[in-house]
Structure formats: C-alpha cells, structure tokens
C-alpha cells in the first residue's frame, strides 16, 4: 500500500514529467477510479491548462490546476495506485486508468489494480474538508505535538499511529518498522507509553521516514524489519529471535517479542 514515502515519490514524478506540465490531452480509460467527477468534466477542466506546484499531505497528493482560482486535482492511491511518467509510444499497462498527456510529449499515467481510491477535483470547500479530516503530516509533526496526539489515547500504539486523523502518512509497513526500531510492542496502549518511549518513537519515526523518502518506498533492506516480514521463517535482524505475526487493529503486524517485549 502506498504510504507517505511512495506518495512523495509520486509527487516528484508529477513535477518532473514534462517541462511545462501543460495538459494537452486527457484519456479516461476506466471511470471506476473517478471520485465525484465525470470523465467529461475532468477533460474540460484539465485540457489546455497547466498543472501547478504539487503538494502532499499524508497519503494525499494535491495539484492546483491553472494559474489560480481553478480546481485542485486530487490523487489518493489506495492500496495499489501509482503515478508513472512514460513516453507516449510506451505500451499502456492493463491497469493504466487515467492518462494525461503533458506538453504533447509525455504521458502521466495513473496506474491502479484494485481501484479502491482514485482521482477527483476539489474546490476550496472540498479541499478544506479533506485536509481538515487529517492529522498533521508525519514528516512535520514536532516531538511535543506528537506527545500530545498520542499520550491520552487508549488504543494500541500501532492503531493510533495508523489513524490518519491523528497523524497523516503512516501505513502498515512504516508503523511496524518504527515500533521495532523504538523497541515498543505494537499492542501497547498509547497512553501507557512513558515520556522516554514517546520520544524514542518520534525519533525513530523521523529516521525511518527520512530513509524511506530517499528510497521512494519503505525499503525491504535486510537490516530492516521490513526486509524480513515475508520470509518463510522470519527472524529479527537485530537479535535473531523468531518474529511474531498477528493482526493489530485489523492489519497484519510483525514484531520481535524479544526486542519489543
């Protein structure tokens, strides 16, 4: 599932796909990824207009259309979405759902197998509702703000971290990696974390995000928990103990019972 580092990578793809980023054609190959906008309106609003400076909040990507006063193109990538910059003669993939031709020279392709989220246009009111429902972006939340957001919550710390209304951008892989590095068990109630543990989780969150943004994903390195979670017999890369796997907050969770006990 695309998380904050992936979406930051998609932002870079968009910003570098075409020198002017002027939309010269819009092809909607599957209306199943459109949310609250018709294919006809999407073409009308985008064609012959320039895509502005894209910005991200959590797992959402926002792109102003035109020179101000127009709608904002909004992308949410669900479980399997991505943005690809391709040459026009590159064969279309079966899951390419929306194709924007930029500057008449490059294709910006929204590719999504499962179609759980997708593409929409937002006016100011709609944009405010989307962003207003999100917590602070995980890349920018301060240590004091992080403590205030988590310290009184009864839920498991992993569930609290994954709640986009609490902190925006963290998904399953990031949360498991962060908690493993912080040596905190994922089922620990957030309000039971000590001040020291909260500081440690916040610090490890910053470190994991920094490395993951550079990689454009949560990297499956063998020195990371992420690099072992799908092994046949996964072992902790830090202590060599067998890893546990169970569901926390409805999501598959991997942790080391020795390091995070």
Secondary structure, 3 states (H helix, E strand, C coil): CCCHHHHHHHHHHHHHCCCCCEEEEEEECCHHHECCCCHHHHHHHHCCCEECCCEEECCEEEEEECCCCCCEEEEECCCCCEEEEEECCCCCCCCEEEEEEECCCEEEEEECCCCCCEEEEECHHHHHHHHHCCCEECCCCCHHHHHHHHCCCCCEHHHHHHCCCCEECCCHHHHHHHHHHHCCCCCCEHHHCCHHHHHHHHHHHHHHHHHHHHHCCCCCCCCCHHHCCCCCCCECCCCCCEEEEEEECCEEEEEECCCCC
